[in-house]
Amino acid sequence: MRLEPRTDTPLALRLLAPVGAVAAALALCALLVAWTGAPVLRAYGLLFEGAVGSRFALTETLTRATPLILTGLAAAVAFRAKLWNIGAEGQLYMGALAAVVVGGGMLDLPAWALIPVVMIAGMAAGGVTLLGPAVLKVRFGVDEVVTTLLLNFVVLLLVSMLLEGALKDPMGMGWPQSAPVVEAAELPKLVARTRLHAGLAIALGLSVLLWLVDTRTIWGYENRAVGANPRAAAFAGMPVTRVMLRTALLSGGLAGLAGAAEVCGLKGYLTLDLSPGFGYNGIVVAMLAQLHPIGVVGAALFIAGIFVGADAMSRAMPVPNYIADVLVAASLLCMLVAGLLARYRLRRG
Amino acid sequence: MDFLSILLDILLSAAFWTAVLRIATPYVLGTLGELVCERAGVLNLGIEGIMTLGAMAGWMAVYQGADLWTGVLVAAACGALLGLLHAALTVPLGLSQHVTGIGVTLLGTSLSYFVYRLVLPQASTPPTVEPFQPLALPGALAQTPLTYLAFLLVVAVAYVLYRTPVGLAVRMVGENPAAAEAQGLNVTAIRIGAVVAGSALMALAGAFLTLSAFNAFFFNMVNGRGWICIALVVFASWRPGKALLGALLFAVFDALQLRLQQASGGVLPYQLFLMMPYLLSILALVLVARRASYPRALMIPYRKGER
């Protein structure tokens, strides 16, 4: 048996790949659920119901999907240019940090002016955080995978330090949390009496925008060319270093925006448990979407549904909610294989 | 007391060097494991998850009544299994080593947490086991058996890599797989073998955490140690002896930041000290990046007959 590249991958196959991968992951994790002794079909039924079964469940899933769309886009734009940004978690926290600093009452602006300022501050903080590793990569040839991963830990310690020091909320009863952002910096709710906020609209808008940039502009063309073959792109006169650096700013910026939107849309203030791994799960989102900006939305909704649904399911039966994390990891690995099968065909001999 | 005399006091105490050897152990094992994988041409970003699974599985086996050495073997076996998964996806299938590795890390970590929670649904304080005891030797030599095992393994890995045909084969598939194939070597099998063996070593690093350094399993207990090992491999230019030196040097700084943190008496935020290991690793990468002589075929999948 050997693998032979397909000359072109039909759209149906590209769409089928993530569906097949998810089905395979669900089947594999069914073994794990069965091992716990819980009835598998009922467990998955409860998971599905918990994710989309009611108005409340649906808005919770959409709320959860918001940061995942943004970190998914962050991974997608970076991976497209072969910039292995595994630091979205840290960039997200830097964005959140910028949001509580800028939106914490420092500026006395009306909401229509303050919200954009806070969001842009979050993006800038996230972007600059990735710019460091990107500069080290293009200037000194330092592998960005390890530097971005290590920076996640540095950023979390920095946030912890500030939450116990300069940014500590004096009214916070001694908890390590920041003071809340001012009311004018809060993102409006999309649906009354739910947690769903305007961050979702921003995320959806950006995924469409990025898709347009990617397919309709020279910028997007350069990004794709550099990702496909940096040497050929350089030979064709493209500014490879500049493309790398602006991709870093964009990718880090998207992750930073995720953090700012979580603070201003959902939590109101910053704590050390703002993100239950949104940065890392963004990588899974991007891979399930095959790095396509519109596909990211679908993939993020799926991952969000798994997490929200698993929480509901684990309340009803003795299956730990870490099953969601296992499902997500299994989906990523299955997706890699499914993507391979979409791009290659198996040949005998 | 001024800074220098504090520093001198720390460096002259036996307790400090005991701590250095203890802190170095998981880095020695993890770096060695990653080095074996990378020497065969496969980057293994699964290390963080493999260490977590090793820590959980080894501890769980002992908690369920197995003896300590059985726990160590269980950890190694679990690590080898995750390594086999990473190898199966990256070697014969040639999938992205970056993304597969992240996937293996996510899987190893989440599986560990899932199993731990399943067995211990409402453990608020983590239950403990009786860990390895330090040998009755004077001064800094009073280490647990796993530390001695780690240092012996450095010698063993160095010997195998440089003095045996197996080691030559491993290095060859990492440098020039086509030439290895021409010599009649099975590139796929050798790469898979190296990744499985390396992953077992990584899992030992995890087992050391729960069975020697501590006596319980905590969430997030690996805490980036795996990523630091990847930096240490680069720092060591893919050589076992230098890996040992790197891990020791790193442990000296880590032990020193702990002591200085205590000596500073809260003048500086403790987080600043805790950042040091990660920042040092980044600095080390920058310093050696220019003259890094990485295995030529690292991260390049090999398919028979394709160029």
Interface residues (C-beta under 8 A of the other chain):
Chain A: R2 L3 L32 T36 F79 W84 I86 L136 F140 G141 V142 D143 V145 V146 T147 L149 L150 L151 N152 F153 V154 L157 L158 S160 M161 E164 G165 Y280 I283 V284 M287 P318 V319 P320 Y322 I323 D325 V326 V328 A329 A330 L332 L333 L336 V337 L340
Chain B: L45 L85 L89 L93 G94 L95 S96 H98 V99 T100 I102 G103 V104 L106 L107 T109 S110 L111 Y113 F114 R117 L118 P121 N223 G224 W227 I228 I230 A231 V234 P269 Q271 L272 L274 M275 Y278 L279 S281 I282 L285 V286 A289 R290 A292 R303 K304
